[in-house]
């Protein structure tokens, strides 16, 4: 397995900077998506609570 990784690293050597940029960008997108999901859940709960309060009044 390590040999395969070393071979892939050697083959992709000219593109190392692109690979690193891709990995960092992918991680950034994942973090942003996770944060957006969490925010959507919070807003949804807040709207639910608001609707519940209006319904009782």
Secondary structure, 3 states (H helix, E strand, C coil): CHHHHHHHHHHCHHHHHHHHHHHHHHHHHHHHHHHHHHHHHHHHHHHHHHHHHHHHC
